[in-house]
Amino acid sequence: HPTPKPLALIRWLVDLITPLEGVVLDLFAGSGTTGLAALAEGRHPILIEKEPEYVRIIRHRLADPVQLTFAVR
C-alpha cells in the first residue's frame, strides 16, 4: 500500500487536528511516518500494520531519535 507522504505534511496535519498530548491513531501505518510525526509534535501514536516487512521498518524508524531531530517543520 505505498502512498508516501512527506513527514513535514503529516506533522502539520497532526498539529492541526490533534491536541497536545493527544492520541494519533493510524490504522494503516505503512512505514511509520504518522508515528514519527506524532512523536515530533508531542502526541502519542497508536500504529496498526499487518505487513511484517512494514512493521520492521516502523520499529527501526521509531527507535532512531536522530530522525526526529532532523525532521523539518
N, C-alpha and C positions, 0 to 999 in steps of 0.2 A: 504494500500500500504506500509506495513512495509519493509523498506530497511535501517536498521540502519547503520550509518557511524560514525566513531569516530570524535569528534569535532576537534582534532588535524589534522586529514587528511583534513577536509573541510577548516580549517584555512589555511593550506598550499596551497590548491588549490586556495582559494580566493586571497591569497597574490601573487601567481604565475601568475594569469590571470587578475586580476582587478587592475587598477592603484589606488594609494592612493586617497581617497575621491571619488572614482568611485562608480558606482551603481551595485549591485548584484541582479539579477532577478532570483527568484526560483518559477517556475510555479506549482510545487507540493511540497509545503513547509513541509508537514508532521508534525513533532514535533518542527520544527523551528531551527534545528541545523545550517543550512546555514545562517539564520538571526543572530544567536549568533556569528558565525564565522566572518561574515561581520562586525558586530559592534566591535568585538575584534580586527579586523585588520584595523579599521579606514575607513571602507566602508559603504555605505548606502544601506540597504537591502530593496527590494520590494518582499514581500512574498504573494503567492496566494495559497489558500487551500479551497476546497469546503466542507470538512467534519467538521461539527461543533465541534465534540469532539477534533479534532486536533487543531482547531482554539483556543479553550480554553487552550490547552497545550502550544501553541505558545505564547499566551498572558501572561500566567504565567511565562514561561521561559524568555521572553524578559523583563518582569517587575522586574526580580530578578538580580540586578547588582552583587551579590555575585558569580554567575556562571561565569561571565566574569573575575572576579578577580582570580578565581582558575583554569581557563582554562589553559591547558598545551600546550605549543608550541612544 
